[in-house]
């Protein structure tokens, strides 16, 4: 029997409260001190379709979404049919005993009259919370852990609604006490409540941006970036932020650029399709040397692709977006803590070097949630860069005499600070020029800061021993699945290390030479078809990556897939 470790999944139709139930359960587990990771799957439809939400809980990190299910809560027949092949041999399927024509050969079936219990509690709509009570009893979790999370979720809906849902939880719990299952494959033996947070990657990005001094956020909703807008909107007055739902993505990026030009920290966010519309304005930020922060949350493409699924297919796109050549930084967080920290790094780097910085996430990181302790240790001081308090006469916004290529910024309506900032090539005052010698000087000025940037961007992080039999390398949200796979492989006596890239552009070869040189067997792992990061490694290190573990079906990597690949030797 597993103690304090299980994989729980709930499934049903859209509208049955799948997402809210899953989050309530995850928060209940976190209250008991368990580390949790939550992963949701849902179709890109306004109504209907199969929704599921799974919670992996265990005593320690790393924790991530895993395939094998210990407890499946099926609110409809389709859930059992779709996920039966994922069940552990010792697992339990909790299902509504009202389901008809259920001819499934599985030993761990546990029927519960969910609809009848829900109606007794006050309404059929509470069936999802009946399943919470059933789950808590099967896992031997204290009922108060569930009740606290349910209360927090429903307290704003009125006393009647709250009482109805709490009663549904209790009735489900009592049913199991009176009708215990024949077997239990896992239990929770933690009883004390702890203060632990559960947040999504997008919530971490939003909170990190607030901590960094965000004062304007502009966006047009696009999955999976939309929840940043939803999260920030109600916090507008509390943190004195302008949160602008613009008419399209072009307006969003131009609004952010305008606000940054005026001297405040601003940000826009979108997915790949929206970023396509932003490309021209991105170049304008580059030539006007205006700080800009964009969160780009990837999903499968091309075009509309698969709006509610995950992929890492935009790496090359964001590196090369917009015409011409200019410096930009790409940062790639791999978990919630890194998302919170790196968005703060993004603001500092954008203002310090007066360039665009793109935080590249994906649906898996953006919409999955993870338990996390206090984030204060990740907070950064604000670096505002070269900002003039008093502007000298004959002010040159694009002064060519600066050694580092970074000119001083003046903000409207500063006396003496008048200058032009347009999308044409310009002289030191911003006046349009087509003179060849001046063009070369201006390009060289903008590029001069590149060497300073390379020494300032986050370095890759090594996990595991320096010398290992297998070496994995990747970026972004593959981090947690890889680290969990390493734990499994270690138990089998296979030594594996992992180099986690936080900044694929500008690429700094010196940060990778030693790892690649010492690797006995090097595998690049990515959620895309071409192996885009592997290509960057090959171009910059003059090597050939022989092994690439690639996945592009809209789903994230699961640890067992990585384990199987490593075991098979490619």
ROFIMAR-666751 format. One record per residue (C-alpha): x negated, y, z. Coordinates in Angstrom, 2 decimals. Each point is the difference from the previous one (the first is absolute). Layout:
<nodes>
       px       py       pz
        X        Y        Z
...
</nodes>
This chain:
<nodes>
       px       py       pz
     0.00     0.00     0.00
    -1.26     3.48    -0.88
    -0.29     2.44     2.89
     0.33     3.70    -0.83
    -0.37    -0.60    -3.73
     2.75    -0.37    -2.59
     1.22     1.17    -3.40
     3.66     1.07     0.04
     2.09     0.92    -3.01
     3.57     1.23    -0.42
     1.79     0.02    -3.34
     3.37     0.99    -1.40
     1.73     2.42    -2.35
    -0.70     3.70    -0.10
     2.33     1.70     2.47
    -0.21    -2.72     2.66
    -2.53     1.95     2.08
    -2.99    -2.13    -0.95
    -2.59     2.81     0.21
     1.23     1.54     3.25
     0.28    -3.44     1.64
    -3.52    -0.91    -1.03
    -1.42     3.25     1.34
     1.88    -0.37     3.30
    -1.42    -3.49     0.42
    -3.53     1.15    -0.85
     0.18     2.84     2.53
     1.27    -2.44     2.63
    -3.02    -2.24    -0.58
    -2.34     3.00     0.17
     1.53     1.05     3.35
    -1.16    -3.36     1.37
    -3.57     0.70    -1.13
    -0.01    -2.12    -3.15
    -1.70     1.25    -3.14
     2.51     0.10    -2.84
    -0.02     0.52    -3.75
     3.27     0.47    -1.89
     0.52    -0.50    -3.71
     3.25     0.62    -1.90
     1.13    -1.12    -3.43
     3.00     1.53    -1.76
     1.11     0.47    -3.62
     0.11     3.38    -1.72
     3.77     0.27     0.13
     2.28     2.52     1.65
     2.24    -2.78     1.33
    -0.13    -3.79     0.22
    -2.80    -2.44    -0.53
    -2.02    -2.10     2.42
    -1.83     1.84     2.78
    -2.43    -1.55     2.45
    -2.22     1.26     2.79
    -2.69    -2.00     1.72
    -1.90     0.57     3.23
    -3.31    -1.67     0.72
    -0.80     0.20     3.72
    -3.04    -1.22     1.90
    -2.28     0.85     2.90
    -2.72     1.89    -1.86
    -0.93     1.71    -3.24
    -0.52    -0.44    -2.91
     3.63    -0.66    -0.75
     1.66     0.05    -3.41
     2.85    -1.48    -2.01
    -0.31    -3.78    -0.35
     1.91    -2.53    -2.07
     0.86    -2.83     2.40
     3.14     0.79     2.01
     0.65    -1.26     3.54
     3.47     1.48     0.45
     2.33     0.93    -2.88
     3.22     1.89     0.72
     2.36    -0.57    -2.93
     3.03     2.27    -0.16
     0.98    -1.60    -3.30
    -0.56    -3.21    -1.96
    -2.30     1.65    -2.54
    -2.56     0.76     2.73
    -0.41    -3.70     0.78
    -0.26    -0.93    -3.66
    -2.63     2.66    -0.70
    -2.18    -0.55     3.06
     0.35    -3.68     0.86
    -3.30    -0.78    -1.71
    -1.76     2.48     2.32
     1.11    -1.74     3.19
    -2.44    -1.57     2.42
     0.66    -3.71     0.54
     0.71     0.86     3.65
     2.01     3.11    -0.82
     3.61     0.92     0.82
     2.62     1.41    -2.37
     2.64     1.99     1.88
     3.07     0.31    -2.21
     3.65     0.91     0.17
     1.96    -3.21     0.49
     2.73     1.48    -2.22
    -2.19    -0.44    -3.07
     1.69    -2.48    -2.36
    -1.48    -2.75    -2.18
    -3.32     0.03     1.83
    -1.63    -3.23    -1.15
    -3.59     0.53     1.12
    -2.29    -2.68     1.34
    -1.96     1.74     2.74
    -0.41    -1.24     3.55
    -0.15     3.42     1.64
     3.47     1.28    -0.94
     1.66     1.87     2.88
     3.62     1.05    -0.72
     1.45     2.95     1.92
     3.56     1.33    -0.37
    -1.36     3.49    -0.65
     3.14     1.43    -1.58
     2.24    -1.15     2.84
    -2.43     1.34     2.62
    -0.25     3.30    -1.88
     3.79     0.37    -0.18
     0.21    -0.76     3.71
    -2.58     2.73     0.65
     1.96     2.61    -1.89
    -0.62    -0.38    -3.71
    -1.38    -2.17    -2.80
    -2.62     2.66    -0.62
    -1.86    -1.05     3.17
    -0.87    -3.45    -1.40
    -3.61     1.08    -0.51
    -0.34     0.88     3.69
     1.52    -3.34     1.01
    -3.00    -1.53    -1.78
    -2.33     2.16     2.10
     1.42    -1.45     3.19
    -0.25    -3.52    -1.42
    -3.65     0.57    -0.99
    -0.91     1.45     3.41
     1.48    -3.00     1.79
    -1.76    -2.52    -2.25
    -3.33     1.77     0.56
     0.69     0.38     3.73
    -0.43     3.76    -0.31
     1.44     2.20     2.76
     3.32     1.36    -1.16
    -0.91     3.47     1.26
    -2.71     0.28    -2.67
     2.66    -0.31    -2.73
     2.50     2.20     1.86
    -2.46     2.88     0.33
    -0.68     0.01    -3.74
     3.69    -0.36    -0.88
     0.86     2.89     2.34
    -2.59     2.24    -1.64
     1.28    -0.90    -3.48
     3.71     0.57     0.73
     0.13     2.56     2.83
     0.77     2.87    -2.39
     3.02    -1.82    -1.48
     2.13     0.28     3.13
     0.70    -2.08     3.10
     2.53    -2.28    -1.71
    -2.36    -1.01    -2.82
    -2.91    -0.50     2.40
     2.07    -2.18     2.34
     1.27    -2.09    -2.92
    -3.53    -0.74    -1.22
    -1.40    -0.74     3.46
     2.90    -2.39     0.61
    -0.75    -1.78    -3.30
    -3.62    -0.52     1.12
     1.11    -1.40     3.37
     2.58    -2.32    -1.51
    -2.58    -1.39    -2.42
    -2.46    -0.48     2.87
     2.61    -1.74     2.15
     0.96    -2.35    -2.85
    -3.55    -1.39    -0.14
    -0.12    -0.35     3.79
     3.13    -2.13    -0.18
    -0.99    -1.81    -3.22
    -3.81    -0.34     0.04
    -1.69    -1.11    -3.24
    -1.46    -3.48    -0.16
    -3.51     1.41    -0.34
    -1.91     3.25     0.32
    -3.07     0.47    -2.18
    -1.14     3.23     1.70
     0.67     2.07     3.12
    -0.98     3.37     1.44
    -1.35    -0.05     3.55
    -0.55     3.75     0.36
     2.44     1.73     2.33
    -1.53     3.39     0.86
     0.81     3.03    -2.14
    -2.78     2.07    -1.56
    -0.08     3.27    -1.94
    -0.90    -0.99    -3.54
     1.08     1.70    -3.21
     1.30    -1.57    -3.20
    -0.36     2.17    -3.10
    -0.19    -0.27    -3.76
    -2.90     1.15    -2.14
     2.05     2.95    -1.25
     0.85     1.04     3.56
    -3.70    -0.17     0.83
    -0.79     2.19    -3.03
     2.65     2.53     1.07
    -1.15     0.08     3.63
    -3.64     0.31    -1.03
     0.89     2.88    -2.31
     1.81     1.78     2.84
    -3.05    -0.49     2.21
    -2.18     1.40    -2.79
     2.04     3.22    -0.01
     2.44    -0.64    -2.85
     2.20     3.05    -0.59
     1.66    -0.80    -3.33
     1.09    -3.33    -1.42
     1.49    -0.20    -3.50
     1.32    -3.14    -1.66
     2.61    -1.49    -2.26
     1.21    -3.38     1.33
    -1.61    -3.02    -1.62
    -0.37    -3.45     1.56
    -2.18    -0.85     1.86
    -1.05     3.59     0.89
     3.54     1.22     0.82
    -0.11    -0.83     3.71
    -2.71     2.63     0.59
     2.55     2.62    -1.04
     2.73    -1.64     2.11
    -2.29    -0.15     3.04
    -1.21     3.60    -0.22
     3.33     1.69    -0.80
     1.50    -0.19     3.53
    -3.33     1.12     1.52
    -0.08     3.23    -2.01
     0.90     2.36     2.82
    -1.78    -1.87     2.78
    -3.38     0.26    -1.74
     0.72     3.20    -2.00
    -0.42    -1.72    -3.38
     1.71     0.87    -3.26
     1.28    -3.32    -1.40
     1.10     0.57    -3.60
     2.01    -2.54    -2.02
    -0.92     1.34    -3.43
     1.90    -0.54    -3.24
    -2.78    -2.16    -1.45
    -3.61    -1.07     0.51
    -1.42     2.84    -2.10
     1.62     2.49     2.36
    -1.27    -1.96     2.99
    -3.67     0.15    -0.95
     0.19     3.64    -1.13
     1.71     0.97     3.26
    -2.78    -1.73     1.95
    -2.69     1.71    -2.10
     1.63     3.40     0.50
     0.23    -0.47     3.75
    -3.62    -1.11     0.18
    -1.07     3.01    -2.09
     1.74     2.17     2.61
    -2.13    -1.60     2.71
     2.16    -2.61     1.71
    -0.43    -3.75     0.10
     2.44    -1.60    -2.42
     0.64    -3.43    -1.44
     2.05    -1.80    -2.64
     0.79    -3.71    -0.31
     1.34    -2.29    -2.68
    -0.41    -3.36    -1.72
    -1.71    -0.74    -3.31
     2.86     1.20    -2.21
     0.21     3.31     1.82
    -3.76     0.37     0.00
     0.12    -0.27    -3.80
     1.98     3.24    -0.02
    -2.47     1.62     2.39
    -3.08    -0.69    -2.14
    -0.23     3.38    -1.76
     0.41     1.97     3.23
    -2.63    -2.19     1.64
    -2.48     1.37    -2.53
     1.12     3.52     0.83
    -0.95    -0.59     3.64
    -3.35    -1.23    -1.26
    -0.86     3.03    -2.16
     1.37     2.58     2.48
    -1.85    -1.75     2.84
     3.15    -0.16     2.09
     0.11    -2.59     2.81
     2.73    -2.56    -0.59
     1.08    -3.15     1.85
     2.20    -2.60    -1.72
     1.21    -3.33     1.38
     0.52    -2.42    -2.89
     1.87    -3.13     1.08
    -0.43    -2.67    -2.67
     2.58    -2.40    -1.38
    -0.09    -2.28    -3.07
     0.06     1.72    -3.39
    -0.16     0.92    -2.77
     2.89     2.46    -0.23
     2.68    -0.70     2.62
    -1.47    -3.48     0.53
     1.23    -1.64     3.20
     1.00     2.92     2.25
     0.27    -1.85     3.32
    -3.01    -2.31    -0.26
    -3.74     0.37     0.46
    -3.15     0.18    -2.12
    -3.40     1.71    -0.16
     0.20     0.93    -3.67
    -0.51     3.78     0.22
    -3.64     0.14     1.12
    -1.48     0.79    -3.42
     2.92     2.30    -0.74
    -0.51     2.31     2.97
    -3.78     0.05    -0.59
     0.40     1.18    -3.61
     3.33     1.88     0.06
     0.16     3.37    -1.77
    -2.08     1.19    -2.92
    -3.63     1.06     0.25
    -2.47    -0.61     2.77
     0.27     1.16     3.59
    -0.73    -1.39     3.44
     2.66    -1.73     2.04
    -0.20    -2.38     2.97
     2.02    -3.22     0.31
     0.49    -1.48     3.49
     1.51    -3.46     0.48
     1.28    -0.91     3.49
     0.49    -3.68     0.78
     2.21     0.17     3.09
     2.09     2.34     2.15
    -2.91     1.39     2.01
    -1.99     0.75    -3.15
     3.01     1.69    -1.62
     0.35     2.30     3.02
    -3.73     0.76     0.10
    -0.74     0.33    -3.72
     2.78     2.49    -0.69
    -1.72     2.27     2.51
    -3.31    -0.64    -1.78
     1.78     0.89    -3.26
     0.98     3.47     1.22
    -3.47     0.70     1.33
    -1.74    -1.08    -3.19
     2.47     1.82    -2.24
    -0.60     3.34     1.73
    -3.70    -0.49     0.59
    -0.72    -0.71    -3.67
     3.03     1.80    -1.56
     1.06    -3.03    -2.06
     2.94    -2.42    -0.30
    -0.05    -2.98     2.37
     2.31    -2.95    -0.66
     0.97    -2.44     2.73
     0.80    -3.22    -1.87
     2.44    -2.33     1.76
     2.42    -2.64    -1.34
     3.43    -1.36     0.82
    -1.43    -2.71     2.27
    -1.80     2.52     2.21
     2.46     2.87    -0.41
     3.16    -1.87     1.00
    -1.28    -2.81     2.22
    -0.30     0.78     3.69
    -2.55    -1.03     2.57
    -0.39     0.23     3.77
    -2.57     2.51     1.09
    -1.30     1.54     3.20
    -0.55     3.70     0.59
    -1.52     1.63    -3.09
    -1.61     2.94     1.80
    -3.48    -1.48    -0.30
     0.32     0.36    -3.78
     0.79     3.72     0.05
    -2.43     2.30    -1.79
    -0.88     3.67     0.46
     1.13     2.18    -2.90
    -2.67     1.08    -2.51
     1.41     2.93    -1.96
    -3.00     0.59    -2.25
    -1.18     3.37    -1.32
     2.80     2.42     0.95
    -0.61     3.75     0.08
     1.42     2.01     2.90
    -1.21     3.26    -1.55
    -0.39     0.18    -3.75
    -2.96     2.04    -1.29
     0.38     2.46    -2.85
    -0.75    -1.37    -3.46
     1.28    -3.40     1.19
    -0.78    -2.86    -2.38
     2.33    -2.96     0.56
    -2.15    -2.25    -2.20
    -3.38     1.35     1.05
    -2.75    -1.79    -1.92
    -2.75     0.85     2.49
     1.16    -2.48     2.68
    -2.53    -2.82     0.43
     2.52    -2.72     0.83
     2.42     0.92    -2.80
     2.74     0.94     2.50
     1.07     3.64    -0.17
     1.73     1.90     2.80
     3.80     0.12    -0.01
     2.09     3.12     0.55
     3.76    -0.16     0.53
     2.78     2.37    -1.02
     0.53     2.76     1.06
    -3.59     0.50     1.24
    -1.46     3.42    -0.86
    -2.65    -0.35    -2.74
     1.06    -3.61    -0.60
     1.69     0.52    -3.35
    -1.02    -2.55    -2.65
     1.49    -2.16    -2.74
     0.63    -3.71     0.44
     1.24    -1.51    -3.23
    -0.46    -3.24    -1.90
    -2.45     1.39    -2.58
    -3.76     0.00     0.33
    -1.04     3.25     1.67
    -2.80     2.20     1.23
    -0.86     0.73     3.63
     3.07     2.24     0.41
     2.38    -2.46    -1.64
     0.19     1.83    -3.33
     0.48    -2.33    -2.98
    -3.15    -0.79    -1.96
    -0.93    -2.12    -3.01
    -3.68     0.93     0.12
    -2.11    -3.16    -0.26
    -2.77     0.85     2.48
     2.48     1.06     2.67
     2.03    -3.16    -0.58
    -3.08    -2.11     0.76
    -0.76     2.00     3.14
     3.56    -0.39     1.31
     0.12    -3.75    -0.64
    -3.40    -0.42     1.69
     1.19     2.09     2.95
     3.07    -2.20     0.51
    -2.04    -3.18    -0.37
    -2.81     1.17     2.31
     2.01    -1.01     3.09
     0.14    -3.66    -1.10
    -3.20    -1.06     1.79
     1.18     1.63     3.23
     3.33    -1.81    -0.33
    -1.66    -3.38    -0.48
    -1.76     0.33     3.35
     3.24     1.12     1.69
     2.63    -2.52    -1.14
     0.84    -3.04     2.17
    -2.35    -2.94    -0.43
     1.25    -3.56    -0.55
     0.47    -2.09     3.15
    -1.49    -3.48     0.42
     2.05    -2.64     1.83
    -1.71    -3.24     1.02
    -3.65    -0.97     0.10
    -2.52     1.71    -2.26
    -1.03    -3.39    -1.41
     2.88    -2.28    -0.97
     0.68    -2.84    -2.42
     2.86     1.92    -1.63
     0.22     3.77    -0.53
     3.31     1.71    -0.80
     0.32     3.60    -1.14
     3.10     2.11    -0.60
     1.89     3.18     0.80
     3.27     1.10     1.53
     2.71    -2.29     1.32
    -1.80    -3.28    -0.72
    -1.87     0.67     3.27
     2.27    -1.72     2.54
     0.74    -3.10    -2.13
    -3.76    -0.40    -0.58
    -0.88     0.38     3.69
     2.67    -2.51     0.97
    -1.26    -2.43    -2.66
    -3.53     0.37     1.39
     1.29    -1.12     3.41
     1.51    -3.15    -1.52
    -3.16    -0.76    -1.97
    -2.17     0.52     3.04
     1.92    -2.76     1.82
    -0.95    -2.30    -2.88
    -3.67     0.91     0.36
    -0.10     2.20    -3.12
    -1.78     3.32     0.58
     1.53     2.93    -1.89
    -0.62     3.74     0.15
     1.92     2.85    -1.58
    -1.06     3.45    -1.18
     2.98     2.35     0.17
    -0.18     3.02    -2.32
     1.51     3.24     1.33
    -1.15     2.25    -2.86
    -0.23    -1.55    -3.48
    -0.55     3.45    -1.57
    -2.41     1.65    -0.11
    -1.77    -3.33     0.18
    -3.23    -0.03     2.04
    -2.15    -2.95    -1.21
    -2.37     0.13     2.98
     2.87    -1.03     2.31
     0.48    -3.28    -1.90
    -3.44    -1.12    -1.22
    -1.01    -1.99     3.09
     3.33    -1.79     0.37
     0.17    -1.01    -3.66
    -3.69    -0.94    -0.13
     0.23    -2.31     3.02
     3.30    -1.66    -1.01
    -0.32    -3.71    -0.75
     3.46    -0.13    -1.52
     1.76     3.30    -0.70
     3.78     0.22    -0.51
     1.86     3.22    -0.76
     3.63    -0.08     1.13
     2.62     2.34    -1.48
     3.74     0.36    -0.64
    -0.31     0.66    -3.76
    -0.67    -1.78    -3.30
    -3.27     1.50    -1.24
    -1.97     0.07     3.24
    -0.33     3.76    -0.09
    -2.19     0.31     3.09
    -2.18    -2.86    -1.24
    -0.51     2.01    -3.17
    -1.14     3.00     2.02
    -2.48    -2.20     1.87
    -1.35    -1.41    -3.25
    -0.39     3.42    -1.63
    -1.78     1.60     2.93
    -2.10    -2.90     1.29
    -0.94    -1.51    -3.37
     1.22    -3.44     1.08
     2.56    -2.52    -1.15
     2.80    -1.01     2.38
     0.49    -3.66    -0.92
     2.90    -0.64     2.36
     3.12     2.13     0.28
     3.02    -1.03     2.03
     2.81     1.98    -1.63
     3.72     0.12     0.70
     2.61     2.08    -1.85
     3.41    -1.57     0.64
     1.23     2.90     2.12
    -0.82    -1.80     3.25
    -2.93     0.66     2.33
    -2.72    -2.51     0.69
     0.81    -2.56     2.68
    -2.91    -1.39     2.03
     0.61    -3.59    -1.11
    -0.50     1.01    -3.66
    -3.43     1.40     0.83
    -0.87    -3.04     2.11
     0.99    -2.37    -2.83
    -2.06     1.90    -2.56
    -3.11     0.03     2.18
     0.38    -3.70     0.83
     0.31    -0.99    -3.65
    -3.19     1.79    -0.94
     1.64     2.30    -2.56
</nodes>
